[in-house]
Amino acid sequence: MNVYFAPLEGLTDAIYRRVHHATFGGVNKYFMPFISPSQSLSFTSRQQADISPRENAGVPAVPQVLAKNAAYFLDMVKLLRDAGYTEVNLNMGCPSGTVTAKGKGAGMLRDRDALQRFLDEVYARAALPVSLKTRAGYEDIREWPELLSIFSRYPVSEWILHPRTCREFYSGQPHRECYLQALQAAHFPVIYNGDLFTGAECRSFLSACPPAPGLMLGRGMATNPALAQALAGGEELTVESLRLFHDRLYREYLKNWPEHAVVGRMHGVMSYLVQALDCPAPARRALRKAVSVQEYTDAAARVFAESELLAEPRFTPPPERT
């Protein structure tokens, strides 16, 4: 059974992937936050660093591409092939309004005729195996049977399915019956993604879906970075291993980024890690208020010194908007 680390924008960059891979085991693939090609195929300096084979050396990293133009996508695949990558993931699952408004991500599921024309061209000409990450519909789950029929026709290398619609975003419960139907219908591996935040939840899901070839975990792994390792039979998370991961990551960012950017990034990292801890309120407040490197260093040390690991570290989604 494979475990994949989902791409989390603003978090799982190349430095994060390298440090996680060096600290914990169990992750079979790390998916990169998506790149969205234009006609010029140009990159920002941050994107160049993130997809650089040198920056990802030794890490089983998979580039993810967001595109609705087949020609742009295919040109990007060639660049990634020439850089040494052996597969590409096509993102048709991002539900962000700024993405779907452009007809990208989960927005591609809205027009099934256009979707098929895109996939026809991609799978006829792609220079690398192409996996998919999708939702189970755009507006309504009643779209699912047609989408299942469409995706099952293509030589997909792997299908990562988040069984919610785009409109559902992350609210309500995933439609896990869609995943079971995909397992039965598809002639390629189908990986499950969606609302598995603890080891107990992952094991319960796998016992209910014994044919499942793998899981993609994101926010649960960002909270408990030893989650994949524990699922593979390795050591569970401890305060010591959590601090080791944090400290290694912090040092690497300080080597490579300006100090103000490091503090901002580490606040994002700790917004997940602190959910694994029973952390006293004063220590949390000190961390939240830290602005300078010295303030952050002192506050983070206090968090780890004064906290205990929760019995079942778990990411807690923010309250749903009403």
C-alpha positions in Angstrom: 0.0 0.0 0.0 1.4 3.3 -1.1 1.2 6.6 0.8 1.6 9.9 -1.0 2.2 13.3 0.5 -0.3 15.8 -1.1 0.9 19.1 -2.3 0.1 22.0 0.1 0.6 25.4 -1.4 2.9 27.6 0.7 4.1 24.6 2.7 5.5 21.5 0.9 8.2 23.2 -1.1 11.5 21.5 -2.1 13.2 22.3 1.2 10.2 20.9 3.2 10.1 17.7 1.0 13.9 17.1 1.4 13.8 17.5 5.2 10.7 15.4 5.6 12.2 12.6 3.5 15.4 12.7 5.5 13.6 12.6 8.9 10.6 10.3 8.4 9.9 7.2 6.2 6.9 5.8 4.6 6.1 8.3 1.8 6.3 6.7 -1.6 5.8 10.0 -3.6 5.8 13.7 -2.8 3.6 15.7 -5.1 4.8 19.2 -5.8 2.5 22.2 -5.6 1.2 22.8 -9.1 2.8 24.8 -11.8 0.6 26.5 -14.4 2.3 26.9 -17.8 1.8 29.7 -20.2 2.9 30.0 -23.8 6.3 31.2 -22.8 6.8 28.3 -20.3 8.5 30.8 -18.0 8.9 30.3 -14.3 9.4 32.5 -11.2 12.6 32.0 -9.3 10.7 30.2 -6.6 9.1 27.8 -9.1 12.5 27.1 -10.7 13.9 26.2 -7.3 11.0 24.0 -6.5 11.1 21.9 -9.6 14.9 21.8 -10.0 16.1 18.2 -10.0 19.1 19.3 -7.9 16.8 20.6 -5.2 14.8 17.4 -5.3 17.7 15.0 -5.5 17.0 11.7 -3.6 13.3 12.6 -3.1 10.6 10.7 -5.0 9.0 14.0 -6.2 6.3 14.2 -8.8 5.6 17.5 -10.6 2.0 18.6 -10.8 0.7 20.7 -13.7 -2.4 22.8 -13.8 -3.5 23.6 -17.4 -6.5 23.7 -19.6 -4.5 24.2 -22.8 -3.3 20.9 -24.1 -0.4 22.3 -26.1 0.9 24.2 -23.0 0.6 21.1 -20.9 2.4 18.9 -23.5 5.2 21.4 -23.8 5.6 21.4 -20.0 5.7 17.6 -20.0 8.6 17.7 -22.4 10.5 20.1 -20.3 9.9 18.0 -17.2 11.0 14.9 -19.1 14.2 16.6 -20.2 14.8 17.6 -16.6 14.8 13.9 -15.6 11.3 13.4 -14.2 9.5 10.1 -15.1 5.9 11.1 -14.6 3.6 14.1 -14.4 0.4 14.7 -12.5 -2.4 16.6 -14.1 -4.4 18.7 -11.5 -8.1 18.6 -12.2 -9.1 18.7 -8.6 -8.2 22.2 -7.3 -11.5 23.8 -6.2 -10.1 27.3 -5.6 -12.4 30.0 -7.1 -9.4 31.8 -8.7 -8.4 28.6 -10.4 -11.8 27.3 -11.5 -12.9 30.7 -12.8 -10.2 30.3 -15.5 -11.5 26.8 -16.4 -8.6 25.1 -14.7 -8.3 22.6 -11.9 -11.8 21.2 -11.0 -13.2 23.8 -13.4 -12.2 21.4 -16.2 -14.9 19.0 -15.0 -17.7 21.5 -15.9 -17.5 21.0 -19.7 -17.3 17.3 -20.4 -16.9 17.6 -24.2 -13.9 20.0 -23.8 -12.5 17.7 -21.1 -12.5 14.8 -23.5 -10.9 16.8 -26.3 -8.2 17.8 -23.9 -7.6 14.3 -22.6 -7.6 12.9 -26.2 -4.8 15.1 -27.1 -2.8 14.7 -23.9 -2.9 10.9 -23.9 -2.1 10.7 -27.6 1.0 12.9 -27.3 2.3 13.1 -23.8 6.1 12.5 -23.5 5.7 11.0 -20.0 3.1 8.9 -18.1 0.3 11.2 -16.9 -1.6 10.6 -13.7 -4.7 12.5 -12.7 -5.9 14.2 -9.6 -9.6 15.0 -9.8 -12.8 15.6 -7.9 -16.0 13.6 -8.4 -17.9 16.4 -10.1 -18.2 20.1 -10.5 -21.7 21.2 -9.4 -23.4 18.0 -8.4 -22.4 14.4 -7.5 -24.9 13.3 -10.2 -22.1 14.2 -12.7 -20.0 11.3 -11.3 -21.2 8.4 -13.5 -20.3 10.3 -16.7 -16.9 11.4 -15.3 -16.1 7.9 -14.2 -16.9 6.6 -17.7 -14.7 9.3 -19.3 -11.6 8.8 -17.1 -11.8 5.0 -17.5 -11.3 5.3 -21.2 -7.7 6.7 -21.1 -4.3 5.1 -20.4 -4.1 6.9 -17.0 -1.0 5.9 -15.1 -2.7 6.5 -11.8 -5.9 8.3 -10.6 -6.0 10.2 -7.3 -9.6 10.8 -6.5 -11.0 13.3 -3.9 -14.6 12.2 -3.9 -16.3 15.6 -3.3 -17.6 18.0 -6.0 -15.9 21.3 -6.6 -18.9 23.1 -5.2 -18.6 21.1 -1.9 -15.0 22.3 -1.5 -14.1 20.6 1.8 -17.5 20.7 3.4 -19.6 17.7 4.3 -18.5 14.1 4.0 -16.6 12.7 1.0 -18.7 10.4 -1.2 -16.6 7.3 -0.6 -19.0 5.2 -2.6 -17.6 7.0 -5.7 -14.1 5.8 -4.8 -15.4 2.2 -4.5 -17.0 2.5 -7.9 -13.8 3.8 -9.4 -11.8 0.9 -7.9 -14.2 -1.5 -9.7 -14.4 0.3 -13.0 -10.8 1.6 -13.6 -8.1 -0.5 -15.2 -5.4 1.5 -13.4 -4.6 2.2 -9.7 -7.0 4.6 -8.0 -5.6 6.4 -4.9 -7.9 7.8 -2.3 -7.6 11.3 -1.0 -9.9 13.1 1.5 -10.4 13.6 5.2 -8.0 11.0 6.6 -6.2 12.8 9.3 -5.0 10.1 11.8 -3.5 6.7 11.7 -6.8 5.2 13.1 -8.8 6.9 10.4 -6.5 5.6 7.7 -6.5 2.0 9.0 -10.3 2.1 9.4 -10.6 3.2 5.8 -8.3 0.6 4.5 -10.1 -2.2 6.4 -13.3 -1.0 4.7 -11.7 -0.8 1.3 -9.2 -3.6 1.2 -8.4 -3.3 -2.5 -7.3 0.3 -2.1 -3.7 0.6 -3.6 -2.9 3.7 -1.7 -3.7 6.9 0.1 -2.8 10.6 -0.5 -2.5 12.4 2.7 -2.0 16.2 3.1 -3.2 18.1 6.1 -3.0 15.1 8.4 0.6 14.5 7.4 1.5 18.2 7.9 0.2 17.8 11.4 1.7 14.4 12.1 4.8 14.1 9.8 5.4 10.5 11.0 1.9 9.4 9.9 3.1 7.6 6.7 6.0 6.1 8.7 3.6 4.7 11.3 1.3 3.3 8.7 4.2 1.4 7.2 4.9 -0.2 10.6 7.6 2.3 11.7 7.9 4.5 14.8 5.0 6.7 15.8 5.5 10.4 16.3 7.1 11.7 19.5 7.8 15.2 20.8 11.5 14.6 20.1 11.0 13.5 16.5 8.6 16.4 15.9 11.1 18.9 17.3 13.9 17.3 15.3 11.9 17.8 12.1 11.0 21.4 13.0 14.6 22.3 13.9 16.1 20.7 10.7 13.5 22.5 8.6 14.1 25.8 10.4 17.9 25.6 9.9 17.5 24.8 6.2 15.2 27.8 5.6 17.6 30.1 7.5 20.4 28.9 5.1 18.4 29.7 2.0 15.9 32.4 2.7 15.8 36.0 4.2 15.0 36.0 7.9 11.6 37.7 7.5 10.5 35.1 5.0 11.7 32.2 7.2 9.6 33.4 10.2 6.5 33.7 8.0 7.0 30.2 6.6 7.7 28.7 10.0 4.5 30.1 11.4 2.7 28.3 8.6 4.5 25.1 9.4 3.8 25.4 13.1 0.1 26.1 12.5 0.0 22.4 11.6 2.6 20.9 14.0 1.2 22.6 17.1 -2.1 20.7 16.5 -0.2 17.5 17.4 0.6 18.9 20.9 -1.1 19.6 24.1 0.4 23.1 24.2 -0.2 25.5 27.1 -1.9 28.7 26.0 0.9 31.1 27.1 3.4 29.2 24.9 0.9 29.3 21.9 0.5 33.1 22.4 4.3 33.6 22.5 4.6 31.7 19.3 1.8 33.6 17.6 3.3 36.9 18.5 6.9 36.1 17.4 8.1 38.4 14.6 11.9 38.3 14.6 14.1 35.2 14.2 15.1 35.4 17.9 11.5 35.7 19.1 10.5 32.8 17.0 13.4 30.7 18.1 12.6 31.3 21.7 8.9 30.7 21.3 9.3 27.5 19.3 11.7 26.1 21.9 9.2 27.0 24.6 6.4 25.2 22.8 8.4 21.9 22.5 9.7 22.2 26.1 6.3 22.7 27.7 4.1 20.5 25.5 3.1 16.8 25.5 2.1 14.8 22.4 -1.6 14.2 22.1 -2.7 10.6 22.2 -3.9 10.8 18.6 -2.4 13.8 16.8 -5.0 15.1 14.4 -5.5 18.0 12.0 -8.7 19.9 12.9 -10.3 21.7 9.9 -11.4 25.3 10.6 -15.1 25.8 11.2 -17.2 25.8 8.0 -18.4 29.2 6.9 -22.1 29.8 7.3 
